[in-house]
Amino acid sequence: MLCGGCGRPGSGWCRRCEAALSDAPVAAHPRMEPGVAVWALGRYRGPHRQAIIAIKEHDRRDLARPLGAALARGIRVLAGWGELPDADRMLLIPAPTRRMTARRRGGDPVTSVATHAAPVLGRRVQVAPLLRTSATARDSAGLDARARARNLRGAVRLRAGVTPTRGAAAILVDDVLTTGATAAESVRVLSENGIDVVAVVVLAAA
């Protein structure tokens, strides 16, 4: 077994990589501001980058647990700093993904990570996969900030048959922050449907 963060043999997730993802969150300032604070567990390099690539592209589903634990630690730190409200209920809302992409990967890694984070944070925290990306949206890889925004405008929607949970504070969760276009459009859609998004938290910021 190779470490999903550094490739060292002997463990699927080594202590050094666990320590790297345990650092305090850092503020991120994307070109497309979503209107709420954006935080990252680290920069998109080293074990952050390798772990995200491994879980997304190399079927390392075992990494959902340590990444979920890292996400939970980051959220706890933010709460301790007073950056998150002391709400009666908190929702972790995975950023939307295209259905075809999720099917190819055997599920959505961000949802899996959030699902492992929620129990660590307590019973008041739930995962709410409310968002989807329509089939009309292109793959955003290689697009600049403006092109990403145009691509996603109107393409992020609430899932059919899902009733939004009102009255709860929500955190939008994603793996990598690049231009911020996905976060901005997601926050807009959620806010228009009465969902109070208090922050965006990502595993890494490019």
N, C-alpha and C positions, 0 to 999 in steps of 0.2 A: 504494500500500500504506500502510495506517495502522498505527501502533504499537498492539499489543494491550494495552499498559498505560496509555497516556495519550492515544492517538488522534492523535498528531502524524503528519503525512504524511512519507513518504520512507523508512520502514523498518518492517518487521513487528515489530521489538523494538528500541527505541532504547537508547542507552548509559545514559541517565538512569534508565530503568526497570530495566535490568540492574543498575545500582549500587544501586537501592533494594532489590532482592531479594537483594543480596549482603551486607546487614547481618548481624550475628551473630544467631543464633536467640534467641528470648525464651521464658522459661518461661511456660506457660499453666496455669491452674488452673480446670478446668471444674467445673460443679456436680455432675456425675456423674463421680467420680474413677475412672479405670480401674485403679488399683493400680500403675501404673508412671509414670515421668516423662513429661510431655507438653511438646513443644516446637513452636514456630511460627516460620516464617521472617519473620513480621511480623503486623501487625494487618490485619483485613479492611477495608481502605480503600485509596484511591489505586491505584497500579498492581497491588498484590496483588489487590484486589477486581476491578478491571477485567479483568485477565488471566484470572482464574478464570471470570468471567461469559462472557468471549469464547470460551474453550475449551469450556465446558460448553453454552452456549446459542446461540452464533453460529458454530459449526463452524470455529473457528480452530485447526485441528489443528497448524498450524505452530508454535504456542506450546508444544507438548509438549517440544520440544528445549530452549528457554531455561528453561522451568520445571523440566525435569529437571536441567539444569546447576545451577540454583539449589538444588534439593533436594540434589544431591550435595555442593555446597559446604557447605550447612548441616550435613549429616551428618558431613563431614570436620571441621568446627569442633567439633561435639559430641564426636567421637572425640578430638580434640586436647585438649579440656577434661577428658577422662577420664569423660565421661558415658555412653560406650558401651564395651562390653568389646572387648578385642582377640581376637575370635573367629576360629577357622579358617574358618568359613562364616557369612555373614550373608544373611538373607532380607529382601527388601522385600515386605511383604504389603499389597496395596491393600485399603483398606476396602471392605466389600461394597456392591454396588448392586443395585437391582432389574433383572432381565433386560429388562423392558419399557423402562425408562429408558435403559439402555445401548444397546438396539436403536434407540431414537429418536435418540440422539446419534451413532450410527454407531460405537459402541464406548465403552469406559469411559475417560474422560480421565485418571483417577488411575492406572490401569494403564499408559496410554501415557506419562505423566510418569515413573513409576517405571522403565519400560523404557528411557527415555533416561538416567536417572540411574545405573542399575546399571553400564554399561560404563565410565563415568567413575570409578567407585569401585574398579574392578578385578575380576579374575576370581573372587575369593572371594565376590563379591556377586551374588545372583541374585534375579529377581522371581518371586514365588510367589503367583499369584492363587488362594488356597485358599478364600476366603469368598464366599458369595452370600447375598442376602436373598430369603426366600421370597415368593411372590406374595401371601401373606396380609397382609404388612405394608403399611400405608398410606404414602403420601407424607408425610414428617415435617414438611414446611413448615408453619409456623404452630402447631406443637404445642409446649407447654412441656416442661420437663425431665422431669416425671413422666409425662406423656402419651407422650413419645418413648420413655422406658424401657419403659412398658407395651406400646407398639406393637412394639418390637424384641425383647422377651423371647421367646426361642424361635424368632425369625424369622431370626436369623443362623446359618448352618450351613456346614459344610464342603461344598465342591462334590462332587457325586457322582462316584465313580470316581477321586478324587484321594487319593493316599496322603500324609499329612503328612510333611514332612521333619523328622526328629528329630535332635537333637544340634547344631542350628544356632541362633545367636542371631537373633531376628527383630525387625524394626521395622515397626510398623503405620503405613501411609502414607495420608493423606487430604488433601482439598483444603481444606475449611473446618471448623474446630472451633466448634461452637455450645454445646450443653449437655454434650457429652461422652458422650451415651447410646450412640451408635454405637461409639465407641472402647471404652467399658466392656464392652458386650456382646461385641464382637469379641475383646477380650483374654480375656474369660472363656471363650469357646468355644475359642480357640486353646490356652489354658492347660490346659483339661480334656482336650485331645487331645495333650498332651505337648509343646507348642511353647512355647519360652521367649521370650516377648515382653519385650524390654529397654527399649523406649521407643515412644512415639507421636510421629510427626513430621508436621506439617501445613503446608500452604503458607500458611495464614492463620488467625488466631483471631478470631472475632467478639467 
